[in-house]
Amino acid sequence: MSEVRDVSFAIRAAEEAAGAGDFLTAEQYLSRAVELEEVSFGPMHAELASILNNLGVVYERLDRPDKAEACYRRAYAIAKASLPPGDPGIELSATNLREFCEARGIPFEPSAFAQEAAAGVEVGHRAAPS
């Protein structure tokens, strides 16, 4: 998967895999897309929120709720920080996170865990040193 160097290709491949019910492959492609997006545009780019939302859905399908929550919380934090108020991407990220939390009886509000996830710690990435 590391040979994939194009975010658009990785996203399309993930969509195809998910459409075929192959969520393990979709997870691999979306994880690679996250890496590529971060390298190209940094850890707070708006497009990264969209990729993380999709990765959260895949993690839910793979029954990995901790990883799904980390993705949804990070996507929401990025969307709020990088998109203008009222942008539909913010509402989409909020809705995904809220529905995830409600389904599991966990608080929607950020916790210390969510702050780490927003910084990229829990999704397999380390925050860049200051």
Backbone as XML, in Angstrom:
<?xml version="1.0"?>
<chain id="A" units="angstrom">
  <residue number="1" name="MET">
    <atom name="N" x="0.815" y="-1.198" z="0.000"/>
    <atom name="CA" x="0.000" y="0.000" z="0.000"/>
    <atom name="C" x="0.857" y="1.260" z="0.000"/>
  </residue>
  <residue number="2" name="SER">
    <atom name="N" x="2.092" y="1.157" z="0.539"/>
    <atom name="CA" x="2.941" y="2.345" z="0.601"/>
    <atom name="C" x="3.329" y="2.837" z="-0.789"/>
  </residue>
  <residue number="3" name="GLU">
    <atom name="N" x="3.176" y="1.990" z="-1.817"/>
    <atom name="CA" x="3.499" y="2.431" z="-3.167"/>
    <atom name="C" x="2.458" y="3.412" z="-3.718"/>
  </residue>
  <residue number="4" name="VAL">
    <atom name="N" x="1.288" y="3.499" z="-3.094"/>
    <atom name="CA" x="0.263" y="4.439" z="-3.507"/>
    <atom name="C" x="0.735" y="5.838" z="-3.146"/>
  </residue>
  <residue number="5" name="ARG">
    <atom name="N" x="0.816" y="6.707" z="-4.153"/>
    <atom name="CA" x="1.338" y="8.056" z="-3.930"/>
    <atom name="C" x="0.333" y="9.154" z="-4.267"/>
  </residue>
  <residue number="6" name="ASP">
    <atom name="N" x="-0.867" y="8.772" z="-4.609"/>
    <atom name="CA" x="-1.876" y="9.741" z="-5.026"/>
    <atom name="C" x="-3.106" y="9.615" z="-4.133"/>
  </residue>
  <residue number="7" name="VAL">
    <atom name="N" x="-3.482" y="10.703" z="-3.465"/>
    <atom name="CA" x="-4.620" y="10.697" z="-2.559"/>
    <atom name="C" x="-5.899" y="10.325" z="-3.296"/>
  </residue>
  <residue number="8" name="SER">
    <atom name="N" x="-6.115" y="10.906" z="-4.462"/>
    <atom name="CA" x="-7.342" y="10.627" z="-5.213"/>
    <atom name="C" x="-7.442" y="9.151" z="-5.568"/>
  </residue>
  <residue number="9" name="PHE">
    <atom name="N" x="-6.335" y="8.556" z="-5.993"/>
    <atom name="CA" x="-6.334" y="7.130" z="-6.307"/>
    <atom name="C" x="-6.676" y="6.311" z="-5.068"/>
  </residue>
  <residue number="10" name="ALA">
    <atom name="N" x="-6.063" y="6.654" z="-3.938"/>
    <atom name="CA" x="-6.295" y="5.912" z="-2.703"/>
    <atom name="C" x="-7.756" y="6.006" z="-2.277"/>
  </residue>
  <residue number="11" name="ILE">
    <atom name="N" x="-8.355" y="7.180" z="-2.412"/>
    <atom name="CA" x="-9.758" y="7.358" z="-2.037"/>
    <atom name="C" x="-10.664" y="6.557" z="-2.964"/>
  </residue>
  <residue number="12" name="ARG">
    <atom name="N" x="-10.410" y="6.621" z="-4.264"/>
    <atom name="CA" x="-11.223" y="5.842" z="-5.219"/>
    <atom name="C" x="-11.094" y="4.342" z="-4.945"/>
  </residue>
  <residue number="13" name="ALA">
    <atom name="N" x="-9.880" y="3.876" z="-4.699"/>
    <atom name="CA" x="-9.655" y="2.458" z="-4.412"/>
    <atom name="C" x="-10.374" y="2.054" z="-3.119"/>
  </residue>
  <residue number="14" name="ALA">
    <atom name="N" x="-10.361" y="2.927" z="-2.121"/>
    <atom name="CA" x="-11.052" y="2.647" z="-0.864"/>
    <atom name="C" x="-12.562" y="2.569" z="-1.087"/>
  </residue>
  <residue number="15" name="GLU">
    <atom name="N" x="-13.091" y="3.475" z="-1.895"/>
    <atom name="CA" x="-14.524" y="3.452" z="-2.193"/>
    <atom name="C" x="-14.917" y="2.160" z="-2.905"/>
  </residue>
  <residue number="16" name="GLU">
    <atom name="N" x="-14.091" y="1.742" z="-3.851"/>
    <atom name="CA" x="-14.361" y="0.487" z="-4.566"/>
    <atom name="C" x="-14.316" y="-0.705" z="-3.613"/>
  </residue>
  <residue number="17" name="ALA">
    <atom name="N" x="-13.312" y="-0.730" z="-2.758"/>
    <atom name="CA" x="-13.180" y="-1.834" z="-1.806"/>
    <atom name="C" x="-14.367" y="-1.862" z="-0.849"/>
  </residue>
  <residue number="18" name="ALA">
    <atom name="N" x="-14.735" y="-0.707" z="-0.315"/>
    <atom name="CA" x="-15.868" y="-0.644" z="0.613"/>
    <atom name="C" x="-17.157" y="-1.055" z="-0.085"/>
  </residue>
  <residue number="19" name="GLY">
    <atom name="N" x="-17.325" y="-0.609" z="-1.323"/>
    <atom name="CA" x="-18.510" y="-0.980" z="-2.095"/>
    <atom name="C" x="-18.617" y="-2.480" z="-2.304"/>
  </residue>
  <residue number="20" name="ALA">
    <atom name="N" x="-17.469" y="-3.151" z="-2.343"/>
    <atom name="CA" x="-17.435" y="-4.606" z="-2.508"/>
    <atom name="C" x="-17.456" y="-5.321" z="-1.154"/>
  </residue>
  <residue number="21" name="GLY">
    <atom name="N" x="-17.555" y="-4.545" z="-0.060"/>
    <atom name="CA" x="-17.591" y="-5.141" z="1.267"/>
    <atom name="C" x="-16.230" y="-5.501" z="1.832"/>
  </residue>
  <residue number="22" name="ASP">
    <atom name="N" x="-15.164" y="-5.069" z="1.174"/>
    <atom name="CA" x="-13.798" y="-5.361" z="1.635"/>
    <atom name="C" x="-13.289" y="-4.184" z="2.467"/>
  </residue>
  <residue number="23" name="PHE">
    <atom name="N" x="-13.714" y="-4.153" z="3.723"/>
    <atom name="CA" x="-13.395" y="-3.017" z="4.575"/>
    <atom name="C" x="-11.953" y="-3.015" z="5.057"/>
  </residue>
  <residue number="24" name="LEU">
    <atom name="N" x="-11.315" y="-4.165" z="5.097"/>
    <atom name="CA" x="-9.889" y="-4.196" z="5.450"/>
    <atom name="C" x="-9.054" y="-3.478" z="4.394"/>
  </residue>
  <residue number="25" name="THR">
    <atom name="N" x="-9.345" y="-3.733" z="3.128"/>
    <atom name="CA" x="-8.628" y="-3.045" z="2.057"/>
    <atom name="C" x="-8.977" y="-1.562" z="2.045"/>
  </residue>
  <residue number="26" name="ALA">
    <atom name="N" x="-10.248" y="-1.245" z="2.262"/>
    <atom name="CA" x="-10.658" y="0.161" z="2.324"/>
    <atom name="C" x="-9.902" y="0.888" z="3.427"/>
  </residue>
  <residue number="27" name="GLU">
    <atom name="N" x="-9.745" y="0.227" z="4.576"/>
    <atom name="CA" x="-9.003" y="0.828" z="5.691"/>
    <atom name="C" x="-7.560" y="1.104" z="5.291"/>
  </residue>
  <residue number="28" name="GLN">
    <atom name="N" x="-6.935" y="0.177" z="4.597"/>
    <atom name="CA" x="-5.548" y="0.360" z="4.170"/>
    <atom name="C" x="-5.417" y="1.557" z="3.226"/>
  </residue>
  <residue number="29" name="TYR">
    <atom name="N" x="-6.313" y="1.641" z="2.255"/>
    <atom name="CA" x="-6.238" y="2.756" z="1.310"/>
    <atom name="C" x="-6.530" y="4.099" z="1.991"/>
  </residue>
  <residue number="30" name="LEU">
    <atom name="N" x="-7.528" y="4.123" z="2.866"/>
    <atom name="CA" x="-7.843" y="5.384" z="3.535"/>
    <atom name="C" x="-6.739" y="5.801" z="4.504"/>
  </residue>
  <residue number="31" name="SER">
    <atom name="N" x="-6.138" y="4.848" z="5.177"/>
    <atom name="CA" x="-5.009" y="5.178" z="6.049"/>
    <atom name="C" x="-3.861" y="5.777" z="5.243"/>
  </residue>
  <residue number="32" name="ARG">
    <atom name="N" x="-3.632" y="5.218" z="4.083"/>
    <atom name="CA" x="-2.588" y="5.753" z="3.194"/>
    <atom name="C" x="-2.975" y="7.158" z="2.718"/>
  </residue>
  <residue number="33" name="ALA">
    <atom name="N" x="-4.243" y="7.359" z="2.406"/>
    <atom name="CA" x="-4.706" y="8.687" z="1.980"/>
    <atom name="C" x="-4.485" y="9.715" z="3.094"/>
  </residue>
  <residue number="34" name="VAL">
    <atom name="N" x="-4.726" y="9.314" z="4.340"/>
    <atom name="CA" x="-4.475" y="10.206" z="5.479"/>
    <atom name="C" x="-2.999" y="10.596" z="5.513"/>
  </residue>
  <residue number="35" name="GLU">
    <atom name="N" x="-2.124" y="9.598" z="5.397"/>
    <atom name="CA" x="-0.679" y="9.877" z="5.408"/>
    <atom name="C" x="-0.288" y="10.843" z="4.300"/>
  </residue>
  <residue number="36" name="LEU">
    <atom name="N" x="-0.756" y="10.575" z="3.092"/>
    <atom name="CA" x="-0.402" y="11.419" z="1.944"/>
    <atom name="C" x="-0.932" y="12.836" z="2.108"/>
  </residue>
  <residue number="37" name="GLU">
    <atom name="N" x="-2.152" y="12.951" z="2.593"/>
    <atom name="CA" x="-2.764" y="14.276" z="2.787"/>
    <atom name="C" x="-1.986" y="15.070" z="3.829"/>
  </residue>
  <residue number="38" name="GLU">
    <atom name="N" x="-1.601" y="14.406" z="4.915"/>
    <atom name="CA" x="-0.842" y="15.098" z="5.958"/>
    <atom name="C" x="0.513" y="15.569" z="5.453"/>
  </residue>
  <residue number="39" name="VAL">
    <atom name="N" x="1.188" y="14.736" z="4.684"/>
    <atom name="CA" x="2.502" y="15.107" z="4.143"/>
    <atom name="C" x="2.356" y="16.284" z="3.181"/>
  </residue>
  <residue number="40" name="SER">
    <atom name="N" x="1.333" y="16.233" z="2.348"/>
    <atom name="CA" x="1.162" y="17.276" z="1.331"/>
    <atom name="C" x="0.635" y="18.594" z="1.882"/>
  </residue>
  <residue number="41" name="PHE">
    <atom name="N" x="-0.325" y="18.520" z="2.824"/>
    <atom name="CA" x="-1.025" y="19.735" z="3.235"/>
    <atom name="C" x="-1.026" y="20.002" z="4.734"/>
  </residue>
  <residue number="42" name="GLY">
    <atom name="N" x="-0.455" y="19.113" z="5.509"/>
    <atom name="CA" x="-0.413" y="19.308" z="6.952"/>
    <atom name="C" x="-1.554" y="18.613" z="7.665"/>
  </residue>
  <residue number="43" name="PRO">
    <atom name="N" x="-1.458" y="18.552" z="8.999"/>
    <atom name="CA" x="-2.403" y="17.776" z="9.794"/>
    <atom name="C" x="-3.760" y="18.429" z="10.029"/>
  </residue>
  <residue number="44" name="MET">
    <atom name="N" x="-3.964" y="19.639" z="9.529"/>
    <atom name="CA" x="-5.229" y="20.331" z="9.779"/>
    <atom name="C" x="-5.920" y="20.764" z="8.488"/>
  </residue>
  <residue number="45" name="HIS">
    <atom name="N" x="-5.649" y="20.108" z="7.391"/>
    <atom name="CA" x="-6.256" y="20.464" z="6.107"/>
    <atom name="C" x="-7.701" y="19.974" z="6.045"/>
  </residue>
  <residue number="46" name="ALA">
    <atom name="N" x="-8.577" y="20.781" z="5.475"/>
    <atom name="CA" x="-10.009" y="20.464" z="5.435"/>
    <atom name="C" x="-10.296" y="19.128" z="4.753"/>
  </residue>
  <residue number="47" name="GLU">
    <atom name="N" x="-9.597" y="18.796" z="3.698"/>
    <atom name="CA" x="-9.839" y="17.527" z="3.004"/>
    <atom name="C" x="-9.524" y="16.335" z="3.904"/>
  </residue>
  <residue number="48" name="LEU">
    <atom name="N" x="-8.610" y="16.523" z="4.825"/>
    <atom name="CA" x="-8.267" y="15.464" z="5.763"/>
    <atom name="C" x="-9.480" y="15.090" z="6.617"/>
  </residue>
  <residue number="49" name="ALA">
    <atom name="N" x="-10.304" y="16.071" z="6.967"/>
    <atom name="CA" x="-11.512" y="15.792" z="7.750"/>
    <atom name="C" x="-12.428" y="14.834" z="7.000"/>
  </residue>
  <residue number="50" name="SER">
    <atom name="N" x="-12.578" y="15.042" z="5.721"/>
    <atom name="CA" x="-13.426" y="14.167" z="4.906"/>
    <atom name="C" x="-12.886" y="12.741" z="4.870"/>
  </residue>
  <residue number="51" name="ILE">
    <atom name="N" x="-11.594" y="12.612" z="4.678"/>
    <atom name="CA" x="-10.972" y="11.283" z="4.637"/>
    <atom name="C" x="-11.132" y="10.591" z="5.987"/>
  </residue>
  <residue number="52" name="LEU">
    <atom name="N" x="-10.922" y="11.327" z="7.069"/>
    <atom name="CA" x="-11.059" y="10.754" z="8.404"/>
    <atom name="C" x="-12.490" y="10.332" z="8.706"/>
  </residue>
  <residue number="53" name="ASN">
    <atom name="N" x="-13.466" y="11.106" z="8.225"/>
    <atom name="CA" x="-14.863" y="10.697" z="8.387"/>
    <atom name="C" x="-15.106" y="9.352" z="7.710"/>
  </residue>
  <residue number="54" name="ASN">
    <atom name="N" x="-14.599" y="9.206" z="6.493"/>
    <atom name="CA" x="-14.757" y="7.942" z="5.773"/>
    <atom name="C" x="-14.028" y="6.802" z="6.481"/>
  </residue>
  <residue number="55" name="LEU">
    <atom name="N" x="-12.844" y="7.088" z="6.992"/>
    <atom name="CA" x="-12.093" y="6.072" z="7.724"/>
    <atom name="C" x="-12.840" y="5.670" z="8.999"/>
  </residue>
  <residue number="56" name="GLY">
    <atom name="N" x="-13.486" y="6.619" z="9.645"/>
    <atom name="CA" x="-14.299" y="6.314" z="10.824"/>
    <atom name="C" x="-15.415" y="5.334" z="10.495"/>
  </residue>
  <residue number="57" name="VAL">
    <atom name="N" x="-16.073" y="5.547" z="9.370"/>
    <atom name="CA" x="-17.135" y="4.637" z="8.934"/>
    <atom name="C" x="-16.566" y="3.236" z="8.720"/>
  </residue>
  <residue number="58" name="VAL">
    <atom name="N" x="-15.421" y="3.163" z="8.071"/>
    <atom name="CA" x="-14.787" y="1.865" z="7.816"/>
    <atom name="C" x="-14.430" y="1.183" z="9.138"/>
  </residue>
  <residue number="59" name="TYR">
    <atom name="N" x="-13.881" y="1.929" z="10.077"/>
    <atom name="CA" x="-13.548" y="1.342" z="11.372"/>
    <atom name="C" x="-14.797" y="0.840" z="12.093"/>
  </residue>
  <residue number="60" name="GLU">
    <atom name="N" x="-15.909" y="1.552" z="11.938"/>
    <atom name="CA" x="-17.151" y="1.050" z="12.524"/>
    <atom name="C" x="-17.526" y="-0.296" z="11.908"/>
  </residue>
  <residue number="61" name="ARG">
    <atom name="N" x="-17.414" y="-0.400" z="10.598"/>
    <atom name="CA" x="-17.730" y="-1.657" z="9.909"/>
    <atom name="C" x="-16.800" y="-2.776" z="10.336"/>
  </residue>
  <residue number="62" name="LEU">
    <atom name="N" x="-15.577" y="-2.427" z="10.699"/>
    <atom name="CA" x="-14.596" y="-3.421" z="11.143"/>
    <atom name="C" x="-14.692" y="-3.689" z="12.651"/>
  </residue>
  <residue number="63" name="ASP">
    <atom name="N" x="-15.687" y="-3.082" z="13.297"/>
    <atom name="CA" x="-15.901" y="-3.226" z="14.738"/>
    <atom name="C" x="-14.669" y="-2.797" z="15.536"/>
  </residue>
  <residue number="64" name="ARG">
    <atom name="N" x="-14.157" y="-1.629" z="15.180"/>
    <atom name="CA" x="-13.043" y="-1.017" z="15.899"/>
    <atom name="C" x="-13.498" y="0.359" z="16.406"/>
  </residue>
  <residue number="65" name="PRO">
    <atom name="N" x="-14.370" y="0.366" z="17.404"/>
    <atom name="CA" x="-14.973" y="1.632" z="17.834"/>
    <atom name="C" x="-13.984" y="2.662" z="18.356"/>
  </residue>
  <residue number="66" name="ASP">
    <atom name="N" x="-12.894" y="2.234" z="18.995"/>
    <atom name="CA" x="-11.923" y="3.211" z="19.496"/>
    <atom name="C" x="-11.284" y="3.979" z="18.344"/>
  </residue>
  <residue number="67" name="LYS">
    <atom name="N" x="-10.929" y="3.264" z="17.294"/>
    <atom name="CA" x="-10.324" y="3.927" z="16.129"/>
    <atom name="C" x="-11.356" y="4.785" z="15.406"/>
  </residue>
  <residue number="68" name="ALA">
    <atom name="N" x="-12.600" y="4.294" z="15.328"/>
    <atom name="CA" x="-13.658" y="5.077" z="14.691"/>
    <atom name="C" x="-13.864" y="6.389" z="15.446"/>
  </residue>
  <residue number="69" name="GLU">
    <atom name="N" x="-13.946" y="6.300" z="16.763"/>
    <atom name="CA" x="-14.136" y="7.509" z="17.569"/>
    <atom name="C" x="-12.982" y="8.488" z="17.355"/>
  </residue>
  <residue number="70" name="ALA">
    <atom name="N" x="-11.766" y="7.988" z="17.352"/>
    <atom name="CA" x="-10.609" y="8.864" z="17.148"/>
    <atom name="C" x="-10.703" y="9.577" z="15.798"/>
  </residue>
  <residue number="71" name="CYS">
    <atom name="N" x="-11.092" y="8.851" z="14.771"/>
    <atom name="CA" x="-11.225" y="9.458" z="13.441"/>
    <atom name="C" x="-12.312" y="10.524" z="13.431"/>
  </residue>
  <residue number="72" name="TYR">
    <atom name="N" x="-13.490" y="10.186" z="13.988"/>
    <atom name="CA" x="-14.594" y="11.145" z="14.003"/>
    <atom name="C" x="-14.253" y="12.382" z="14.814"/>
  </residue>
  <residue number="73" name="ARG">
    <atom name="N" x="-13.609" y="12.201" z="15.961"/>
    <atom name="CA" x="-13.251" y="13.368" z="16.780"/>
    <atom name="C" x="-12.202" y="14.232" z="16.083"/>
  </residue>
  <residue number="74" name="ARG">
    <atom name="N" x="-11.244" y="13.590" z="15.479"/>
    <atom name="CA" x="-10.211" y="14.357" z="14.773"/>
    <atom name="C" x="-10.811" y="15.070" z="13.559"/>
  </residue>
  <residue number="75" name="ALA">
    <atom name="N" x="-11.689" y="14.388" z="12.825"/>
    <atom name="CA" x="-12.339" y="15.011" z="11.665"/>
    <atom name="C" x="-13.128" y="16.241" z="12.090"/>
  </residue>
  <residue number="76" name="TYR">
    <atom name="N" x="-13.858" y="16.126" z="13.187"/>
    <atom name="CA" x="-14.656" y="17.249" z="13.678"/>
    <atom name="C" x="-13.757" y="18.411" z="14.092"/>
  </residue>
  <residue number="77" name="ALA">
    <atom name="N" x="-12.677" y="18.117" z="14.799"/>
    <atom name="CA" x="-11.749" y="19.170" z="15.224"/>
    <atom name="C" x="-11.132" y="19.869" z="14.019"/>
  </residue>
  <residue number="78" name="ILE">
    <atom name="N" x="-10.752" y="19.108" z="13.024"/>
    <atom name="CA" x="-10.158" y="19.699" z="11.815"/>
    <atom name="C" x="-11.181" y="20.538" z="11.073"/>
  </residue>
  <residue number="79" name="ALA">
    <atom name="N" x="-12.388" y="20.003" z="10.913"/>
    <atom name="CA" x="-13.431" y="20.742" z="10.196"/>
    <atom name="C" x="-13.717" y="22.073" z="10.880"/>
  </residue>
  <residue number="80" name="LYS">
    <atom name="N" x="-13.860" y="22.052" z="12.217"/>
    <atom name="CA" x="-14.129" y="23.297" z="12.953"/>
    <atom name="C" x="-12.995" y="24.296" z="12.806"/>
  </residue>
  <residue number="81" name="ALA">
    <atom name="N" x="-11.764" y="23.805" z="12.779"/>
    <atom name="CA" x="-10.606" y="24.699" z="12.723"/>
    <atom name="C" x="-10.301" y="25.202" z="11.315"/>
  </residue>
  <residue number="82" name="SER">
    <atom name="N" x="-10.656" y="24.428" z="10.291"/>
    <atom name="CA" x="-10.194" y="24.772" z="8.947"/>
    <atom name="C" x="-11.280" y="25.251" z="7.984"/>
  </residue>
  <residue number="83" name="LEU">
    <atom name="N" x="-12.534" y="25.071" z="8.349"/>
    <atom name="CA" x="-13.627" y="25.470" z="7.454"/>
    <atom name="C" x="-14.324" y="26.704" z="8.007"/>
  </residue>
  <residue number="84" name="PRO">
    <atom name="N" x="-14.912" y="27.516" z="7.128"/>
    <atom name="CA" x="-15.620" y="28.705" z="7.609"/>
    <atom name="C" x="-16.906" y="28.306" z="8.339"/>
  </residue>
  <residue number="85" name="PRO">
    <atom name="N" x="-17.332" y="29.122" z="9.309"/>
    <atom name="CA" x="-18.576" y="28.829" z="10.027"/>
    <atom name="C" x="-19.729" y="28.596" z="9.047"/>
  </residue>
  <residue number="86" name="GLY">
    <atom name="N" x="-20.530" y="27.601" z="9.344"/>
    <atom name="CA" x="-21.675" y="27.296" z="8.494"/>
    <atom name="C" x="-21.368" y="26.353" z="7.351"/>
  </residue>
  <residue number="87" name="ASP">
    <atom name="N" x="-20.118" y="25.988" z="7.161"/>
    <atom name="CA" x="-19.757" y="25.069" z="6.074"/>
    <atom name="C" x="-20.387" y="23.704" z="6.346"/>
  </residue>
  <residue number="88" name="PRO">
    <atom name="N" x="-20.958" y="23.068" z="5.316"/>
    <atom name="CA" x="-21.588" y="21.754" z="5.497"/>
    <atom name="C" x="-20.628" y="20.680" z="6.006"/>
  </residue>
  <residue number="89" name="GLY">
    <atom name="N" x="-19.349" y="20.825" z="5.759"/>
    <atom name="CA" x="-18.374" y="19.858" z="6.240"/>
    <atom name="C" x="-18.303" y="19.814" z="7.757"/>
  </residue>
  <residue number="90" name="ILE">
    <atom name="N" x="-18.527" y="20.954" z="8.398"/>
    <atom name="CA" x="-18.538" y="20.995" z="9.860"/>
    <atom name="C" x="-19.744" y="20.220" z="10.374"/>
  </residue>
  <residue number="91" name="GLU">
    <atom name="N" x="-20.901" y="20.467" z="9.783"/>
    <atom name="CA" x="-22.115" y="19.778" z="10.222"/>
    <atom name="C" x="-22.033" y="18.278" z="9.966"/>
  </residue>
  <residue number="92" name="LEU">
    <atom name="N" x="-21.461" y="17.882" z="8.838"/>
    <atom name="CA" x="-21.303" y="16.456" z="8.550"/>
    <atom name="C" x="-20.423" y="15.783" z="9.598"/>
  </residue>
  <residue number="93" name="SER">
    <atom name="N" x="-19.307" y="16.419" z="9.916"/>
    <atom name="CA" x="-18.407" y="15.863" z="10.921"/>
    <atom name="C" x="-19.085" y="15.808" z="12.291"/>
  </residue>
  <residue number="94" name="ALA">
    <atom name="N" x="-19.812" y="16.858" z="12.640"/>
    <atom name="CA" x="-20.522" y="16.883" z="13.920"/>
    <atom name="C" x="-21.586" y="15.793" z="13.962"/>
  </residue>
  <residue number="95" name="THR">
    <atom name="N" x="-22.324" y="15.626" z="12.881"/>
    <atom name="CA" x="-23.368" y="14.607" z="12.828"/>
    <atom name="C" x="-22.778" y="13.213" z="12.958"/>
  </residue>
  <residue number="96" name="ASN">
    <atom name="N" x="-21.700" y="12.938" z="12.232"/>
    <atom name="CA" x="-21.059" y="11.620" z="12.330"/>
    <atom name="C" x="-20.627" y="11.331" z="13.760"/>
  </residue>
  <residue number="97" name="LEU">
    <atom name="N" x="-19.969" y="12.294" z="14.386"/>
    <atom name="CA" x="-19.493" y="12.110" z="15.752"/>
    <atom name="C" x="-20.660" y="11.977" z="16.716"/>
  </residue>
  <residue number="98" name="ARG">
    <atom name="N" x="-21.652" y="12.851" z="16.586"/>
    <atom name="CA" x="-22.803" y="12.824" z="17.498"/>
    <atom name="C" x="-23.538" y="11.482" z="17.408"/>
  </residue>
  <residue number="99" name="GLU">
    <atom name="N" x="-23.792" y="11.009" z="16.190"/>
    <atom name="CA" x="-24.496" y="9.734" z="16.023"/>
    <atom name="C" x="-23.672" y="8.569" z="16.573"/>
  </residue>
  <residue number="100" name="PHE">
    <atom name="N" x="-22.379" y="8.604" z="16.344"/>
    <atom name="CA" x="-21.499" y="7.569" z="16.881"/>
    <atom name="C" x="-21.589" y="7.554" z="18.402"/>
  </residue>
  <residue number="101" name="CYS">
    <atom name="N" x="-21.466" y="8.729" z="19.015"/>
    <atom name="CA" x="-21.492" y="8.834" z="20.474"/>
    <atom name="C" x="-22.849" y="8.413" z="21.039"/>
  </residue>
  <residue number="102" name="GLU">
    <atom name="N" x="-23.933" y="8.878" z="20.440"/>
    <atom name="CA" x="-25.265" y="8.522" z="20.923"/>
    <atom name="C" x="-25.496" y="7.016" z="20.860"/>
  </residue>
  <residue number="103" name="ALA">
    <atom name="N" x="-25.027" y="6.373" z="19.796"/>
    <atom name="CA" x="-25.215" y="4.928" z="19.637"/>
    <atom name="C" x="-24.459" y="4.143" z="20.706"/>
  </residue>
  <residue number="104" name="ARG">
    <atom name="N" x="-23.434" y="4.743" z="21.287"/>
    <atom name="CA" x="-22.610" y="4.041" z="22.269"/>
    <atom name="C" x="-22.743" y="4.601" z="23.677"/>
  </residue>
  <residue number="105" name="GLY">
    <atom name="N" x="-23.573" y="5.618" z="23.828"/>
    <atom name="CA" x="-23.781" y="6.200" z="25.147"/>
    <atom name="C" x="-22.549" y="6.892" z="25.705"/>
  </residue>
  <residue number="106" name="ILE">
    <atom name="N" x="-21.756" y="7.486" z="24.814"/>
    <atom name="CA" x="-20.570" y="8.211" z="25.266"/>
    <atom name="C" x="-20.759" y="9.702" z="24.998"/>
  </residue>
  <residue number="107" name="PRO">
    <atom name="N" x="-20.076" y="10.546" z="25.745"/>
    <atom name="CA" x="-20.276" y="11.989" z="25.568"/>
    <atom name="C" x="-19.751" y="12.495" z="24.223"/>
  </residue>
  <residue number="108" name="PHE">
    <atom name="N" x="-20.499" y="13.407" z="23.671"/>
    <atom name="CA" x="-20.110" y="14.055" z="22.418"/>
    <atom name="C" x="-18.979" y="15.048" z="22.665"/>
  </residue>
  <residue number="109" name="GLU">
    <atom name="N" x="-19.003" y="15.683" z="23.807"/>
    <atom name="CA" x="-18.024" y="16.728" z="24.102"/>
    <atom name="C" x="-16.616" y="16.153" z="24.148"/>
  </residue>
  <residue number="110" name="PRO">
    <atom name="N" x="-15.656" y="16.945" z="23.704"/>
    <atom name="CA" x="-14.271" y="16.476" z="23.682"/>
    <atom name="C" x="-13.752" y="16.125" z="25.069"/>
  </residue>
  <residue number="111" name="SER">
    <atom name="N" x="-12.916" y="15.137" z="25.119"/>
    <atom name="CA" x="-12.236" y="14.733" z="26.338"/>
    <atom name="C" x="-10.735" y="14.814" z="26.066"/>
  </residue>
  <residue number="112" name="ALA">
    <atom name="N" x="-9.937" y="14.427" z="27.014"/>
    <atom name="CA" x="-8.489" y="14.394" z="26.785"/>
    <atom name="C" x="-8.183" y="13.440" z="25.636"/>
  </residue>
  <residue number="113" name="PHE">
    <atom name="N" x="-8.915" y="12.328" z="25.562"/>
    <atom name="CA" x="-8.755" y="11.372" z="24.467"/>
    <atom name="C" x="-9.012" y="12.065" z="23.127"/>
  </residue>
  <residue number="114" name="ALA">
    <atom name="N" x="-10.077" y="12.844" z="23.076"/>
    <atom name="CA" x="-10.430" y="13.510" z="21.829"/>
    <atom name="C" x="-9.372" y="14.532" z="21.427"/>
  </residue>
  <residue number="115" name="GLN">
    <atom name="N" x="-8.796" y="15.198" z="22.413"/>
    <atom name="CA" x="-7.757" y="16.168" z="22.086"/>
    <atom name="C" x="-6.542" y="15.481" z="21.495"/>
  </residue>
  <residue number="116" name="GLU">
    <atom name="N" x="-6.185" y="14.306" z="22.019"/>
    <atom name="CA" x="-5.078" y="13.548" z="21.437"/>
    <atom name="C" x="-5.440" y="13.077" z="20.038"/>
  </residue>
  <residue number="117" name="ALA">
    <atom name="N" x="-6.682" y="12.617" z="19.874"/>
    <atom name="CA" x="-7.117" y="12.149" z="18.553"/>
    <atom name="C" x="-7.081" y="13.293" z="17.550"/>
  </residue>
  <residue number="118" name="ALA">
    <atom name="N" x="-7.496" y="14.468" z="17.975"/>
    <atom name="CA" x="-7.485" y="15.617" z="17.076"/>
    <atom name="C" x="-6.064" y="15.973" z="16.664"/>
  </residue>
  <residue number="119" name="ALA">
    <atom name="N" x="-5.112" y="15.667" z="17.529"/>
    <atom name="CA" x="-3.713" y="15.933" z="17.213"/>
    <atom name="C" x="-3.092" y="14.804" z="16.393"/>
  </residue>
  <residue number="120" name="GLY">
    <atom name="N" x="-3.871" y="13.753" z="16.162"/>
    <atom name="CA" x="-3.382" y="12.666" z="15.326"/>
    <atom name="C" x="-2.724" y="11.541" z="16.084"/>
  </residue>
  <residue number="121" name="VAL">
    <atom name="N" x="-2.734" y="11.564" z="17.393"/>
    <atom name="CA" x="-2.020" y="10.565" z="18.171"/>
    <atom name="C" x="-2.682" y="9.200" z="18.061"/>
  </residue>
  <residue number="122" name="GLU">
    <atom name="N" x="-3.982" y="9.116" z="18.170"/>
    <atom name="CA" x="-4.679" y="7.837" z="18.259"/>
    <atom name="C" x="-4.928" y="7.185" z="16.904"/>
  </residue>
  <residue number="123" name="VAL">
    <atom name="N" x="-4.764" y="7.864" z="15.811"/>
    <atom name="CA" x="-5.060" y="7.312" z="14.496"/>
    <atom name="C" x="-3.806" y="6.736" z="13.850"/>
  </residue>
  <residue number="124" name="GLY">
    <atom name="N" x="-2.782" y="6.560" z="14.640"/>
    <atom name="CA" x="-1.573" y="5.960" z="14.108"/>
    <atom name="C" x="-0.565" y="6.979" z="13.613"/>
  </residue>
  <residue number="125" name="HIS">
    <atom name="N" x="-0.799" y="8.224" z="13.920"/>
    <atom name="CA" x="0.108" y="9.285" z="13.486"/>
    <atom name="C" x="0.516" y="10.083" z="14.696"/>
  </residue>
  <residue number="126" name="ARG">
    <atom name="N" x="1.668" y="10.607" z="14.665"/>
    <atom name="CA" x="2.156" y="11.447" z="15.756"/>
    <atom name="C" x="2.048" y="12.902" z="15.333"/>
  </residue>
  <residue number="127" name="ALA">
    <atom name="N" x="1.718" y="13.720" z="16.286"/>
    <atom name="CA" x="1.683" y="15.150" z="16.018"/>
    <atom name="C" x="3.113" y="15.613" z="15.732"/>
  </residue>
  <residue number="128" name="ALA">
    <atom name="N" x="3.233" y="16.565" z="14.857"/>
    <atom name="CA" x="4.556" y="17.107" z="14.516"/>
    <atom name="C" x="5.120" y="17.832" z="15.732"/>
  </residue>
  <residue number="129" name="PRO">
    <atom name="N" x="6.414" y="17.697" z="15.976"/>
    <atom name="CA" x="7.014" y="18.402" z="17.103"/>
    <atom name="C" x="6.910" y="19.907" z="16.904"/>
  </residue>
  <residue number="130" name="SER">
    <atom name="N" x="6.767" y="20.612" z="18.019"/>
    <atom name="CA" x="6.630" y="22.076" z="17.952"/>
    <atom name="C" x="7.950" y="22.731" z="17.761"/>
  </residue>
</chain>
